[in-house]
Every structure is written in structure tokens, then in C-alpha cells.
Amino acid sequence: MFIERNLTSIIESGIKQVPIIAIIGPRQSGKSTLIKKIFKDYTYLDMQDAEIFEFANNDPKGFLNYYKNEVGLIIDEAQYAPKLFSQLKVEVDKNPRPGYYILSGSQNFLLHEKISESLAGRVYFYKLLPLSIKELKTANLLCDNATDQIYKGFYPRVFQPQVNAQEYYENYILTYVERDIRSIRNIENILVFKKFMQICALRIGTTLNFSDLSANCGISIDTARKWLALLETSFILFLLPSYHDNLGKRITKSPKLYFYDVGLATALMGLEKEIFVQKRVLYGALFENMVIVDIIKNFNSQGLRYNLSFFRDINKNEIDLIIETGGKTIPVEIKSSQTMNSSFFETLDWFKKEMQNNQESVVVYGGNQNQKWSLGQVVSWQNLEKIFKIKNFDAYN
């Protein structure tokens, strides 16, 4: 079963402009499936194949010459063959044919200085995350309520009829730790690393505190920093920075921690669905996480530039998400409640007055209605693409 991905159109646009396209994102987010669908006539090479891997690493020039053809090359899991990148630069400088090389990887090439320098000006990067709410709706696969969707998550494979989501995530975690992590860094105590991942999941939506993470896992702060960087590099989690206001004040220094997939996070927590729903603070954080990631997916699929942050001051005024794009600043409040309440706009209204911001505020909530209030827009979690259609984003529609 193939689910149409909204990133397709901007990838098809990119291949007309530069010689190399790199599609990065979490393992099993659908990169290989999408690449094979778009570039079905290209020669496909998987760096997880032992023979192909040996050839590419031992003789990168001979490798690229051997597989040269009239259509193009797909190099999947390219991060396993770093020696290829310098030779790719040489090849595309000799023949800068647009869209000839398609790379994919479950590690962030942008964080590797050597790779970024080798391919600078020759490559467009696209981030393919697990399925978006809009993609699931289009495929008639979206759950009826937010609770079920959070628990199920968004990885493509969990939507196959025969797959049990929780068993899938348990195996995902095992494979990720045993193969991907050990290929990046030698971690002696895998059990402690798994506990570290679990503690991170339980800290979703909270400000990052390395002392807390290290103390709960019995590791040094330096180790906690390195392990968190590993989880960022391989698209398990990300950090949402705090907002700098127009007066130059940085209210909160520490970023907030979120996961790229809430289904994976709930599996790491090891909680039954009924239990995590009862833990309202934890459930609210997971709902908030789901909304923020889906907004990121919407931006990625449209190729828009953006900055996302959160706001919190010493008086506990807090805005869950601030979107900055095209010179506009849009404050967003995220509430897991299925019932809308005018009080949800209170901090948003305060923020607009404090920052002298005339952009429309947005409340995303756990219900299914989309409404236009005098205080701002109300958007259902099922319709987050509507945020991009309000007047703040008119320039991009």
C-alpha cells in the first residue's frame, strides 16, 4: 500500500535545479518507498548491501563510474558510505546534470561538516518525516480521535492491516539501538542508553535539563549531552528553542524537548493507552508534540522557510508555539481539550499586546471544529493545514 506524500511536488521541482537531491529523515519514514516511486527508472543502490557497501567505500571513483547510466542513480542509506561524498563533488563538477544523483539517509547529513562542505551549492536537502495528518486523511487512515492517533503514531508501516503498532515500535527501538546507534558511536551499556531514551520521552514538552537526565540514568552530564546529540542526528527527537522578543530579551534559555513521532514516544514510556490518557499533563504534552511536528511537516511539504519557538517568562506567561515566517509572527496555543473555551486565548491576547503584534492568534484543540472567533482562529487537530490558509499566510497560497 502506497500512501501519497505531500513532499513529492517540491522534490520533483528540485531535481530540475541541482545535480544532487538528498532526502533525509528517520529510519522507516518512507524515504526508500518514495524515492523508488518518483525515480522508478533510476538504478537503485543500497549501502546496507554488503557488496555494494565494500565497493563504494574501497573505490568510490570506480563505483560511480561502474554504475553510471543515462537516467540516474539512487544511493540509499548514503551515510554508511561517507567516502562517496568527495567523489560525488568531482563527478557533478564535471557533469552538473540536474537530478542525476538521489541520496537518502536516516542520519542528518547537514550535521556532518565534511559532507556539507563537499556538496555545498550542489545539493538540495529535503526532510521526510513520518506521515502527516493531512496525508492520513487523504488516504482515509486518520484515527477518529487524537488519543488513538497519538498511541498509534505516524510511521507508515503501522498502517498496514497486519501490523500491531506497539510490537512495531518495540522492534523499531531494538533495531535502532542495536544497528543505527552502534554504527555512529560505540555505546557500551545499551540498557542504560534505552533508559535514557525512555527518560527523554517522559520529559516531552519540558525544558531541557541535562542534570536531570544524567541523574536519572546514572551517567555524566557530558555523556547525556552526547547521547542527546545522537538522538537528534538520527531524527528521534528535536529541541524547540525559546523565543527572542523584539526587545532583545531571552526569557527562557533552555529549549524544550520533543519527539519526531508520538507513537514511538508512547512506546518508550511503556504505558497503556488508558493510563497515559489519565495522566493529563503527560497526555497534554504528547498532544502538543503531535501538533508541533505536524506543523513542521506542513512547512516542509510546501518548501517554506520558518522559525519555530516557544515563549515563557518569569511570570509563567507561556505560548506553546510561535511561528515566524515571511516577516510575520503567529502565536499558537495548543490544548488537548475536546471543548473550546475562550480562556484559551488569554495568554495569546496578552502576548500580542506585549509585543505589539497585530497578527492573528491561533488555538489548536482536541475537538473537530474549525471556527473564526473575534479573538483569533480555532483549528482542529485534524485540520492543521488550515493554519496555512488564514490571512497570515495569504502570501504563500
N, C-alpha and C positions, 0 to 999 in steps of 0.2 A: 504494500500500500504506500503510494507516494503522496505526501502532503505538500501542496504548493507553498513555496517560501517567498515571502514578500521582498527578500533581498535580491531576487533574481534579476529584476529590471535594472538596478544600478550596477550589478556585476556585468550584465550584457552591455551596458553603456561604457564601463571601464575598459573592457577588452578592446575597444576601438581607439584607446588613447595611449596606453603604455604597453611595453612588451611583457611585463610580468604582473599577474594578479595573484595575491596571496589571501587566502581565506582562512582565518584563524578562529578559534573558539574551543569550548570544552570538548573533550572526547565524547563521541556518540551524540553530538548535537545535530548531526545530519550533513556534515561537510562533504563526505565522500559521496553520499547519495545525490546531493545537489550538484556537485561537480560533474558526476557521470551523466546526470540528466541534461545539464546545459551543454557540456562538451562531449557529447556521445561519440564523436568521430576522432577524438584525441587518443593518443597512446597513453594508457594508464600504467603508472609505475608506483608500487607501494614500498616504501622504505622499511616496512616491517617484514618484507620478504627477505630472508637471509642472503640469498644470492644477489639480489638487486642491491641490497644494502652494502655488501662487500665490494661490488663493482663500483658503486658510486663513491664510496669513501677511499678506495685504494687508487682509483684512476678517474677522477671527476671529468677531466677533459675527454678521455676515451669514452666514458659513459654517455655524455651528452652528444658526442659525435655518432656513437653507435645507434642511439635511438632517434636521431634526427629524422624528421619526415616532413611532408608537405602541409600537414594540418596543425599539429602542435603536441605538446607534452603535458601530462598531468603528473606531478610529483607529490604523492600523498604522504602524510606524516614526515614532511621535509625536515623537521627539526632533528631527526635522527642522523641526517647526513649534512652536517654543517660545512664540510669541505666543498660542497657543491656551490655554495653561495658566491664565493670569489670567482669561480669559473663561469657562473651564470652572468656575472658582470661583464666578463670578457666576451662571452657569446653575444649578449644583447647589444654591446657596443659595436660589434662587427656587423650585426644584422638586427636592428631595432624593430623587428616586425611586431605590430601591436597584437597583444593577446596570445602570444605563442606559448609562453610558459605559465602554467597554472599550478600554484603551490598551495598546499593545505597543511595545517598543523594544529595540534592541541596544546601547544605552548605559544606564548606571545613573543613572536619574532621581534617585535618593537622594543622589547626589553633587553635584547641581545645587541650590544653596541656594534659588534663586528658585523653582524648581519645587516643592521640598519645602514651602516656606512657603505657596505658593499652594494646595496641595492638602491641607495638614495637617488631619487629622481627617475627611477626605472620601474617602480612598482606602486600599485595601489593596494592598500590593505582593507579588507572587509571582515567584520566580526559577525560570525553566525552563532547566535546563542540558541538554546533550546526553543521550542515552538512558542509563538506569541499567542495571546488571547484571540487576536483577530484571525490568525491562521487556523486556530482550532475551531472558531466559529464558522469560517468558510468551509471547513471540512466536516461540519456537524459533529464535532468531537468535544466541544466545550462542556464541562460539567454544569449542572443546573445551579449549583451554589458554590460560593467561594471556599467553603470548608472542604468539600470534596476535591476541588481543584488544587488547593494548597497541598492536601495529603497526596494526591496523585502526582503532582508536579507537571513538568512540561517537556521532558525528554521524549523524542519521537517514538522510541521503542515501547514505552509504557502504554501506547495507544493501540498496540496490536492486541487483538482479542485474547490470545492465548497467554499474554504476559501478566504476571502478578507484580504490581508496582513495587511493593516492599521487598520482594525477593530480587527484583531487578536492581534496586538501589543497594541492597546488601552486596550483591555481586559487583556492582559498579565500584563501590568503595574498596572492596578487596582487590579488584584488578587495578584500580587507580594507584593504590598504595604499593602493591607488590611490583607493578611494572613501571608506571609512569614516574612515580616519585623516586624510585631507586635508580632510574635512568638519569635523573637530574642530580641527585645528591645521595650519598651513602648515609642512610639513617639506620643506626644500629638497633634501636629499640622501636620496632614498628608498632607495638601495642601502645606505647606512650604517644606516638605520633597520631594514632587513631583517637586516643583520648583527647589530644589537642584539637583535632577536628571537631569532636563532639562538643567540647567546651566552647569553641568558636560558634558552633550552631546555636548553642544555648545563649550566646551573647548577641544574637541578631538584633539590630536596631539600637544597640547601646554604643556609647563612645568607647573607642579602643583604649584598653588598659593593659599594657604588657606585664605589669607587676601581677595583676590578677590572673592572667593567662599562665604565666610561669609558675606562680604559687600553686595553682590548681592542678598543674601537671607535674610538678616537681622538677622543672627544668630551669635553666638560667634565662634571664631576660634576653640575652644575646641569641640563644637558641630559639626562643619564642619569636623574635624578630625574623630570623632566617626561615623558620617554618612557615610563618605567615606569608613571607615573600614567595615561597614555593607555591602556596595555595593561590596566591594572586596570579603568578606566572602561568599556572595551569588552569585558570578560569574556574576555580572552585568558589572563591569569594572575591569581593572587592570592597574598597573603602570609599565612603561618601564624605567629601571634605566639608568643613564648616564654611559658612558664608562670610565674605568680606563686605561690609556695608559701604555705602558711598561716603562715609565719614572717615574711612580708613581704619575702623575698629574691627578687630577679630574677636568675636565674643567668646567662642569656644575654640580651643586649639586642637583638640583631638577629633579625628574623623569618626564616623560611625561605621560599623561592620555589617555587611550584608552578603548573602549567598547569591550566586547566579541562578540557582534553582531551589525553590522552596520544598519540592518533593524530596530532593537529596538531603536538605537540612532536616526535615522531619524524620527521615530515616536515621540520620546520625543521632538525633535526640533519643531515638528508641521509645517514643511514646505512641500509644494507641490513639486513634483519631479522637475518640470520646474524651480522653484525658487532656490532650492539648487544647481542645475547644474549651474545656472547663478552666484552663489556666489563661484567663482573659488577657493578661499582659503579654504573655508569650504568643497567644493567638493574634493579638493586635500587631505585634512586631512582624509575624510571618505574613499577615495580610499587607502590611506596609511594604515589606520586602517584595512581595509579588507585584504590587503596583509599580514600585520604582523600577524594577527590572523590565517590566513590560513597556514602560515609557522609554527606557533605553532602547529596547527592541524597535519601537516605533521610529525613534530618531535614526537608528542605524539603517532601517529599511528605506528611509527617504533620503539618506545621504546628507542630512542636515548637521551643521555644526552646533554644538551646545555645551553648556557647563551646568552640572547639577551639584547642588549643595544642600545643606540644612542650616537652620538658624536656631540658636539658643542663647539667651542672655542670662545674667546673674539673677534676674527676677523670675526665671523659669518661663519666660515667654518663648514659645517654640513653634517653628514652622517645619513640618516634616520634610518638605521638598521645595527647593527654589530652582526654577528653570530659567536659565539665562540663554537667550538665543536671539540673533538679529537685533541686538540693542535693546531687547525687551527683558523684563524681569517679572516672572509669573510665580506667585506664591501658591503652593498646593498643600491642602490639609488632607490627610488620609485617615479615614475612620472605618473600622471593620463593622460597625453597626449597620443593620439592615434597615434602620429607620432614620430618616434625615431629621436633623434638628438645627434650628437657626444658630444655636450656640457654637456650632462647628465653624462659623465664620468670624467669631470674636477675635481670635488672635490674628487672623488674616487681615481683618479691618484695622487692627492696631498696627500691624506691620506696614500696611500701605500708607497710613498717616505718618508713621515714624520715618519712613524712608521717602516720603513724598512721591509715592509710586502710584501712577494712575492706571496701571494695567489691571485687567480683570482677574479676580481671585478664582480659585477652583477648589471645590471639595470633591474628593473621590470617596465613595462609601460602598458598603457591602450590599446595598439594595440593587434594584434593577431599573430604576427610573433615571432619565436624563432631564434636568429641569433648568430653566433660566430664572434665577432669583434676582431681586434688585441688588443683593449683596455680592452676587457672582454666579458662576456656573456650578451646577451639581452634575457630576458624571458617575455613572455606574461603573463598577469594576469590570463589567462585561463589555464596556464601550470606551475604553481608554483612548482609542484613536480619535474620539470626538474632541479631546483636548487640543488636537492639532487643527481643528476646524473652527474654533472660536475666533473672535476678532483679533486676538493677539497674534495669530498665526496666518492672517489673511495673505501676507506677502508670499507664503510658501504653498498656497493652494491654487 
